[in-house]
Each structure stands twice: as structure tokens, then as C-alpha cells.
Amino acid sequence: MDDTRSDRHRETVVEQFTAQAAGYAQAEPIRNEQALGLLLEACAPSGADRVLDVACGTGVVTCALAQMASEVTGIDVTPAMIDHARELARERGLRNLIWHVAAIPPLPFEDASFDLVVSRYAFHHFVDPPAVLREMARVCRPGGRIVVCDLAPDPRKADAFNAVERLRDASHAGALPVTSLIGLFGEAGLGGRLAGSYRLAGELESLLARSAPAAGGADEVRRRFVASLRDDSLGVKPWRDGERIRYSFPIAIVVGERETVH
């Protein structure tokens, strides 16, 4: 991966999510309890687990895991997101949390430091997902679990979906169909299985309001969503609700395991 391209993309991520942080922290799809419950079920943390949340954002997953595990570390490249995560932890009275601001990859932790390593709604922002997954595997102990929850577009519609998401958010690198995501786990020696899938519903104008598209980008996103009403060309099952357009993004949860050393 070209270092210059990677550095530029990280700068874009920080710029986008600094602008989005406040809205992201309060967004109903991000706080959706049913979706969060499905992820926690797949993670299955124990009370003794040390957990790492990669690209933790505003800490919704991190704080939920902290109520179930011994210690949870959240890491994100955007300081504004970590600020919101710290505030959420204070609101909930959680003290078993550690926060890091750092670019990913690499992960600034020793090998085999965690029992469970998780990442939610972040892999589509990474320009080199295999490198991130390899780092997640490296810092996970043998026999530990790696869980990735992310957008998983229909492979026939992935190009159109990714194109409109890049218009909406320049930090979007590319969402992978579920078979490709599982394939990354296989390449990393983690096995990899689909542990769950769901549709995450939202409303277009609310999504745009908490995004930071370039000039004219929002109007083009609207145009493509309207066009998708005819044939679901984006794979988001859009529908009209009065004057609003609603959608449901496809999400997959993939789980793997670090091989035990014999």
C-alpha cells in the first residue's frame, strides 16, 4: 500500500469524522440496541476478557463491552470521536476503559495482548483491510476471537453502492460483500464464518445531515437514491415515507479465531 495514499486517506478520515462526531454520537442507527445486541451476542465476551475495539468511534460498542468484560481498550484515529467516547464512559460510570488515539494500521500493542478484538462499521474506511485484519489477529491471543461487523453490499450492486457512499463521505474506501470479507479471514488464517446479518434502517436526509459531502455531493446522492427507488440499484431497499426516503443498509457480522499454538 502506497504510504502517501494511506496518509492522505487518514487525513480525510480525521477531517470527515471531526465534522461528523457530534451527529454520529447521537445517530439512532449507531445507537440501535437491536443491532448492538446482535454484535454482542457474536462477541460473547466473558467477565475475564481483555478486549480491543478497533476504530471505536464514539464508544458505543466499547462501553457496551466494558459492562461485560474485564477491561476494554478503544482506539480511533480521530481525537473528536475519542472525546465523545470518553464522555459516554463518564455518563455510564465505567472505569475499566482505556482510550488511544492512533492511526490504524499498525496497532500499538504487543502480540497476543487481547482475548477478543472487534471492529464495527469501520472496515469500509480502511484502504488496506487485509493489513488491518492481520494486525487484529496479531494482537489477539491464540484461541481468541476476532469479530468484524460492517457494511456488506450485494456483490452485483457493490460498485454502485460504494460510488454513492464515496460521494456522501470521502473517507469511504470500499465496503466488501460478505463472501469477500469472509475470504479476508481465511487469508489471515482465522477461518471466518458469518455469525449474523441484518438491515440497518435510516432516513436519507438525517444521514446527509451528519455527513460532510463535497459541494454538490448531497444533491447527487439524493438523485441516485431516487433512481434506486425503481430497481434498488444500490442494494439498500429504499422506499418513500411521505416526503422522506428511507433505506436499510446490509450489515454482516463475521467471526474468526486465532489458531491455538500446539
TORKOL-4160 file (C-alpha; in steps of 0.2 Angstrom, whole numbers, padded with zeros to 4 digits, m for minus):
262
<pt num="1" X="0000" Y="0000" Z="0000"/>
<pt num="2" X="0007" Y="0017" Z="m0005"/>
<pt num="3" X="0011" Y="0027" Z="0011"/>
<pt num="4" X="0007" Y="0043" Z="0003"/>
<pt num="5" X="m0011" Y="0037" Z="m0002"/>
<pt num="6" X="m0013" Y="0030" Z="0015"/>
<pt num="7" X="m0008" Y="0046" Z="0024"/>
<pt num="8" X="m0019" Y="0056" Z="0013"/>
<pt num="9" X="m0034" Y="0044" Z="0017"/>
<pt num="10" X="m0031" Y="0045" Z="0036"/>
<pt num="11" X="m0031" Y="0064" Z="0035"/>
<pt num="12" X="m0048" Y="0063" Z="0026"/>
<pt num="13" X="m0055" Y="0051" Z="0039"/>
<pt num="14" X="m0050" Y="0063" Z="0053"/>
<pt num="15" X="m0057" Y="0078" Z="0043"/>
<pt num="16" X="m0073" Y="0069" Z="0040"/>
<pt num="17" X="m0076" Y="0062" Z="0057"/>
<pt num="18" X="m0071" Y="0078" Z="0066"/>
<pt num="19" X="m0085" Y="0086" Z="0057"/>
<pt num="20" X="m0097" Y="0071" Z="0059"/>
<pt num="21" X="m0093" Y="0067" Z="0078"/>
<pt num="22" X="m0107" Y="0076" Z="0087"/>
<pt num="23" X="m0120" Y="0069" Z="0075"/>
<pt num="24" X="m0113" Y="0052" Z="0074"/>
<pt num="25" X="m0113" Y="0051" Z="0093"/>
<pt num="26" X="m0132" Y="0054" Z="0093"/>
<pt num="27" X="m0137" Y="0045" Z="0077"/>
<pt num="28" X="m0151" Y="0032" Z="0080"/>
<pt num="29" X="m0143" Y="0019" Z="0068"/>
<pt num="30" X="m0127" Y="0019" Z="0078"/>
<pt num="31" X="m0135" Y="0018" Z="0095"/>
<pt num="32" X="m0148" Y="0005" Z="0089"/>
<pt num="33" X="m0150" Y="m0008" Z="0103"/>
<pt num="34" X="m0156" Y="m0022" Z="0092"/>
<pt num="35" X="m0141" Y="m0021" Z="0081"/>
<pt num="36" X="m0129" Y="m0019" Z="0096"/>
<pt num="37" X="m0136" Y="m0034" Z="0104"/>
<pt num="38" X="m0133" Y="m0045" Z="0089"/>
<pt num="39" X="m0114" Y="m0039" Z="0089"/>
<pt num="40" X="m0113" Y="m0043" Z="0107"/>
<pt num="41" X="m0120" Y="m0060" Z="0105"/>
<pt num="42" X="m0107" Y="m0064" Z="0092"/>
<pt num="43" X="m0093" Y="m0057" Z="0103"/>
<pt num="44" X="m0099" Y="m0067" Z="0118"/>
<pt num="45" X="m0086" Y="m0059" Z="0130"/>
<pt num="46" X="m0083" Y="m0066" Z="0147"/>
<pt num="47" X="m0080" Y="m0057" Z="0163"/>
<pt num="48" X="m0062" Y="m0061" Z="0162"/>
<pt num="49" X="m0059" Y="m0055" Z="0144"/>
<pt num="50" X="m0047" Y="m0041" Z="0139"/>
<pt num="51" X="m0055" Y="m0033" Z="0124"/>
<pt num="52" X="m0049" Y="m0021" Z="0110"/>
<pt num="53" X="m0062" Y="m0011" Z="0100"/>
<pt num="54" X="m0053" Y="m0006" Z="0083"/>
<pt num="55" X="m0059" Y="0011" Z="0076"/>
<pt num="56" X="m0070" Y="0013" Z="0091"/>
<pt num="57" X="m0078" Y="0029" Z="0085"/>
<pt num="58" X="m0089" Y="0037" Z="0099"/>
<pt num="59" X="m0088" Y="0022" Z="0110"/>
<pt num="60" X="m0105" Y="0014" Z="0109"/>
<pt num="61" X="m0098" Y="m0004" Z="0107"/>
<pt num="62" X="m0083" Y="m0001" Z="0118"/>
<pt num="63" X="m0094" Y="0005" Z="0133"/>
<pt num="64" X="m0106" Y="m0010" Z="0130"/>
<pt num="65" X="m0092" Y="m0022" Z="0130"/>
<pt num="66" X="m0085" Y="m0014" Z="0146"/>
<pt num="67" X="m0101" Y="m0019" Z="0155"/>
<pt num="68" X="m0097" Y="m0037" Z="0151"/>
<pt num="69" X="m0078" Y="m0039" Z="0151"/>
<pt num="70" X="m0063" Y="m0036" Z="0162"/>
<pt num="71" X="m0055" Y="m0022" Z="0153"/>
<pt num="72" X="m0059" Y="m0014" Z="0136"/>
<pt num="73" X="m0047" Y="m0003" Z="0125"/>
<pt num="74" X="m0054" Y="0008" Z="0112"/>
<pt num="75" X="m0043" Y="0015" Z="0098"/>
<pt num="76" X="m0048" Y="0028" Z="0085"/>
<pt num="77" X="m0038" Y="0039" Z="0073"/>
<pt num="78" X="m0050" Y="0054" Z="0076"/>
<pt num="79" X="m0047" Y="0064" Z="0093"/>
<pt num="80" X="m0065" Y="0071" Z="0092"/>
<pt num="81" X="m0073" Y="0054" Z="0092"/>
<pt num="82" X="m0062" Y="0048" Z="0107"/>
<pt num="83" X="m0068" Y="0064" Z="0116"/>
<pt num="84" X="m0086" Y="0058" Z="0114"/>
<pt num="85" X="m0082" Y="0040" Z="0119"/>
<pt num="86" X="m0074" Y="0046" Z="0135"/>
<pt num="87" X="m0090" Y="0057" Z="0139"/>
<pt num="88" X="m0101" Y="0042" Z="0136"/>
<pt num="89" X="m0090" Y="0031" Z="0148"/>
<pt num="90" X="m0091" Y="0045" Z="0161"/>
<pt num="91" X="m0110" Y="0046" Z="0159"/>
<pt num="92" X="m0111" Y="0027" Z="0162"/>
<pt num="93" X="m0099" Y="0027" Z="0176"/>
<pt num="94" X="m0087" Y="0015" Z="0168"/>
<pt num="95" X="m0069" Y="0014" Z="0174"/>
<pt num="96" X="m0062" Y="m0002" Z="0165"/>
<pt num="97" X="m0059" Y="0008" Z="0149"/>
<pt num="98" X="m0043" Y="0013" Z="0141"/>
<pt num="99" X="m0043" Y="0025" Z="0126"/>
<pt num="100" X="m0030" Y="0028" Z="0112"/>
<pt num="101" X="m0029" Y="0040" Z="0098"/>
<pt num="102" X="m0018" Y="0032" Z="0084"/>
<pt num="103" X="m0018" Y="0028" Z="0065"/>
<pt num="104" X="m0023" Y="0010" Z="0061"/>
<pt num="105" X="m0013" Y="0000" Z="0055"/>
<pt num="106" X="m0002" Y="m0003" Z="0064"/>
<pt num="107" X="m0010" Y="m0007" Z="0081"/>
<pt num="108" X="0002" Y="0000" Z="0095"/>
<pt num="109" X="0000" Y="m0016" Z="0106"/>
<pt num="110" X="0011" Y="m0031" Z="0109"/>
<pt num="111" X="0007" Y="m0048" Z="0101"/>
<pt num="112" X="m0007" Y="m0058" Z="0110"/>
<pt num="113" X="m0012" Y="m0044" Z="0121"/>
<pt num="114" X="m0031" Y="m0047" Z="0120"/>
<pt num="115" X="m0044" Y="m0061" Z="0121"/>
<pt num="116" X="m0056" Y="m0053" Z="0109"/>
<pt num="117" X="m0053" Y="m0040" Z="0095"/>
<pt num="118" X="m0068" Y="m0032" Z="0087"/>
<pt num="119" X="m0072" Y="m0018" Z="0074"/>
<pt num="120" X="m0089" Y="m0012" Z="0070"/>
<pt num="121" X="m0094" Y="m0001" Z="0055"/>
<pt num="122" X="m0076" Y="0004" Z="0051"/>
<pt num="123" X="m0068" Y="m0008" Z="0038"/>
<pt num="124" X="m0076" Y="0001" Z="0024"/>
<pt num="125" X="m0065" Y="0016" Z="0029"/>
<pt num="126" X="m0048" Y="0006" Z="0028"/>
<pt num="127" X="m0038" Y="0007" Z="0012"/>
<pt num="128" X="m0030" Y="m0009" Z="0016"/>
<pt num="129" X="m0042" Y="m0020" Z="0026"/>
<pt num="130" X="m0031" Y="m0036" Z="0025"/>
<pt num="131" X="m0017" Y="m0027" Z="0034"/>
<pt num="132" X="m0029" Y="m0021" Z="0047"/>
<pt num="133" X="m0036" Y="m0039" Z="0050"/>
<pt num="134" X="m0018" Y="m0046" Z="0051"/>
<pt num="135" X="m0015" Y="m0033" Z="0065"/>
<pt num="136" X="m0031" Y="m0038" Z="0074"/>
<pt num="137" X="m0025" Y="m0056" Z="0073"/>
<pt num="138" X="m0008" Y="m0052" Z="0079"/>
<pt num="139" X="m0013" Y="m0043" Z="0095"/>
<pt num="140" X="m0026" Y="m0057" Z="0098"/>
<pt num="141" X="m0020" Y="m0072" Z="0109"/>
<pt num="142" X="m0020" Y="m0089" Z="0102"/>
<pt num="143" X="m0038" Y="m0096" Z="0104"/>
<pt num="144" X="m0045" Y="m0079" Z="0105"/>
<pt num="145" X="m0059" Y="m0071" Z="0094"/>
<pt num="146" X="m0059" Y="m0058" Z="0080"/>
<pt num="147" X="m0076" Y="m0050" Z="0076"/>
<pt num="148" X="m0079" Y="m0038" Z="0061"/>
<pt num="149" X="m0096" Y="m0030" Z="0059"/>
<pt num="150" X="m0098" Y="m0020" Z="0043"/>
<pt num="151" X="m0107" Y="m0015" Z="0028"/>
<pt num="152" X="m0109" Y="m0030" Z="0016"/>
<pt num="153" X="m0117" Y="m0025" Z="m0001"/>
<pt num="154" X="m0124" Y="m0036" Z="m0013"/>
<pt num="155" X="m0109" Y="m0041" Z="m0025"/>
<pt num="156" X="m0119" Y="m0037" Z="m0040"/>
<pt num="157" X="m0123" Y="m0019" Z="m0033"/>
<pt num="158" X="m0107" Y="m0016" Z="m0023"/>
<pt num="159" X="m0099" Y="m0004" Z="m0036"/>
<pt num="160" X="m0114" Y="0007" Z="m0037"/>
<pt num="161" X="m0116" Y="0007" Z="m0018"/>
<pt num="162" X="m0098" Y="0011" Z="m0015"/>
<pt num="163" X="m0099" Y="0025" Z="m0028"/>
<pt num="164" X="m0113" Y="0034" Z="m0019"/>
<pt num="165" X="m0106" Y="0031" Z="m0002"/>
<pt num="166" X="m0089" Y="0040" Z="m0008"/>
<pt num="167" X="m0100" Y="0054" Z="m0014"/>
<pt num="168" X="m0108" Y="0056" Z="0003"/>
<pt num="169" X="m0092" Y="0053" Z="0013"/>
<pt num="170" X="m0075" Y="0055" Z="0006"/>
<pt num="171" X="m0067" Y="0043" Z="0020"/>
<pt num="172" X="m0077" Y="0029" Z="0012"/>
<pt num="173" X="m0064" Y="0017" Z="0005"/>
<pt num="174" X="m0075" Y="0002" Z="0000"/>
<pt num="175" X="m0087" Y="m0010" Z="0008"/>
<pt num="176" X="m0084" Y="m0028" Z="0004"/>
<pt num="177" X="m0098" Y="m0041" Z="0000"/>
<pt num="178" X="m0099" Y="m0054" Z="0014"/>
<pt num="179" X="m0090" Y="m0068" Z="0004"/>
<pt num="180" X="m0075" Y="m0056" Z="0001"/>
<pt num="181" X="m0075" Y="m0052" Z="0020"/>
<pt num="182" X="m0075" Y="m0070" Z="0025"/>
<pt num="183" X="m0061" Y="m0073" Z="0012"/>
<pt num="184" X="m0050" Y="m0060" Z="0021"/>
<pt num="185" X="m0052" Y="m0070" Z="0037"/>
<pt num="186" X="m0047" Y="m0086" Z="0028"/>
<pt num="187" X="m0032" Y="m0077" Z="0020"/>
<pt num="188" X="m0027" Y="m0071" Z="0038"/>
<pt num="189" X="m0028" Y="m0089" Z="0045"/>
<pt num="190" X="m0043" Y="m0085" Z="0055"/>
<pt num="191" X="m0056" Y="m0097" Z="0047"/>
<pt num="192" X="m0070" Y="m0085" Z="0047"/>
<pt num="193" X="m0089" Y="m0088" Z="0047"/>
<pt num="194" X="m0104" Y="m0077" Z="0045"/>
<pt num="195" X="m0111" Y="m0076" Z="0063"/>
<pt num="196" X="m0126" Y="m0064" Z="0059"/>
<pt num="197" X="m0133" Y="m0052" Z="0046"/>
<pt num="198" X="m0146" Y="m0038" Z="0047"/>
<pt num="199" X="m0153" Y="m0022" Z="0039"/>
<pt num="200" X="m0149" Y="m0006" Z="0047"/>
<pt num="201" X="m0163" Y="0006" Z="0043"/>
<pt num="202" X="m0161" Y="0025" Z="0042"/>
<pt num="203" X="m0168" Y="0041" Z="0033"/>
<pt num="204" X="m0158" Y="0049" Z="0019"/>
<pt num="205" X="m0159" Y="0067" Z="0025"/>
<pt num="206" X="m0153" Y="0063" Z="0043"/>
<pt num="207" X="m0139" Y="0053" Z="0035"/>
<pt num="208" X="m0134" Y="0068" Z="0024"/>
<pt num="209" X="m0135" Y="0080" Z="0039"/>
<pt num="210" X="m0122" Y="0070" Z="0049"/>
<pt num="211" X="m0111" Y="0068" Z="0034"/>
<pt num="212" X="m0099" Y="0080" Z="0026"/>
<pt num="213" X="m0101" Y="0078" Z="0007"/>
<pt num="214" X="m0091" Y="0089" Z="m0005"/>
<pt num="215" X="m0100" Y="0103" Z="m0014"/>
<pt num="216" X="m0115" Y="0096" Z="m0025"/>
<pt num="217" X="m0112" Y="0079" Z="m0017"/>
<pt num="218" X="m0128" Y="0079" Z="m0007"/>
<pt num="219" X="m0139" Y="0083" Z="m0022"/>
<pt num="220" X="m0130" Y="0069" Z="m0032"/>
<pt num="221" X="m0133" Y="0056" Z="m0018"/>
<pt num="222" X="m0151" Y="0061" Z="m0017"/>
<pt num="223" X="m0153" Y="0059" Z="m0036"/>
<pt num="224" X="m0145" Y="0041" Z="m0035"/>
<pt num="225" X="m0157" Y="0036" Z="m0021"/>
<pt num="226" X="m0172" Y="0042" Z="m0030"/>
<pt num="227" X="m0166" Y="0032" Z="m0046"/>
<pt num="228" X="m0164" Y="0017" Z="m0035"/>
<pt num="229" X="m0182" Y="0018" Z="m0029"/>
<pt num="230" X="m0186" Y="0010" Z="m0046"/>
<pt num="231" X="m0175" Y="m0005" Z="m0046"/>
<pt num="232" X="m0165" Y="m0005" Z="m0030"/>
<pt num="233" X="m0149" Y="m0002" Z="m0040"/>
<pt num="234" X="m0139" Y="0002" Z="m0024"/>
<pt num="235" X="m0145" Y="m0013" Z="m0014"/>
<pt num="236" X="m0152" Y="m0003" Z="0001"/>
<pt num="237" X="m0170" Y="m0007" Z="m0002"/>
<pt num="238" X="m0176" Y="0012" Z="m0002"/>
<pt num="239" X="m0194" Y="0017" Z="0000"/>
<pt num="240" X="m0203" Y="0033" Z="0001"/>
<pt num="241" X="m0211" Y="0038" Z="0018"/>
<pt num="242" X="m0221" Y="0054" Z="0013"/>
<pt num="243" X="m0208" Y="0067" Z="0008"/>
<pt num="244" X="m0194" Y="0056" Z="0015"/>
<pt num="245" X="m0183" Y="0042" Z="0008"/>
<pt num="246" X="m0179" Y="0028" Z="0019"/>
<pt num="247" X="m0167" Y="0014" Z="0017"/>
<pt num="248" X="m0159" Y="m0001" Z="0025"/>
<pt num="249" X="m0140" Y="m0004" Z="0023"/>
<pt num="250" X="m0135" Y="m0023" Z="0023"/>
<pt num="251" X="m0123" Y="m0027" Z="0038"/>
<pt num="252" X="m0114" Y="m0043" Z="0041"/>
<pt num="253" X="m0105" Y="m0050" Z="0056"/>
<pt num="254" X="m0090" Y="m0061" Z="0053"/>
<pt num="255" X="m0081" Y="m0071" Z="0067"/>
<pt num="256" X="m0064" Y="m0079" Z="0066"/>
<pt num="257" X="m0052" Y="m0087" Z="0079"/>
<pt num="258" X="m0034" Y="m0085" Z="0081"/>
<pt num="259" X="m0026" Y="m0103" Z="0080"/>
<pt num="260" X="m0020" Y="m0111" Z="0096"/>
<pt num="261" X="m0001" Y="m0114" Z="0096"/>
<pt num="262" X="0002" Y="m0133" Z="0098"/>
